[in-house]
């Protein structure tokens, strides 16, 4: 159960980082 929650957090964290990178790239343009 703990591992499942950690995996979910890691997945959403990497998704958030990807979104942030795309936002930064758009802002830089």
QUIFENCOR-V321220 format. One record per residue. N is the residue number from 0. RES is the residue in one letter. PHI is phi in whole degrees, 0 to 359 (NA if undefined). NEAR is the number of other ideal C-beta (glycine too) atoms within 12 Angstrom. Layout:
<<N | RES | PHI | NEAR> <N | RES | PHI | NEAR>>
//
This chain:
<<0 | X | NA | 7> <1 | X | 297 | 8> <2 | X | 296 | 9> <3 | X | 300 | 10> <4 | X | 295 | 11> <5 | X | 296 | 12> <6 | X | 296 | 13> <7 | X | 297 | 14> <8 | X | 298 | 14> <9 | X | 297 | 14> <10 | X | 296 | 14> <11 | X | 294 | 14> <12 | X | 295 | 14> <13 | X | 293 | 14> <14 | X | 295 | 14> <15 | X | 297 | 14> <16 | X | 295 | 14> <17 | X | 296 | 14> <18 | X | 299 | 14> <19 | X | 297 | 14> <20 | X | 297 | 14> <21 | X | 295 | 14> <22 | X | 296 | 13> <23 | X | 296 | 12> <24 | X | 297 | 11> <25 | X | 294 | 10> <26 | X | 293 | 9> <27 | X | 291 | 8> <28 | X | 291 | 7>>
//
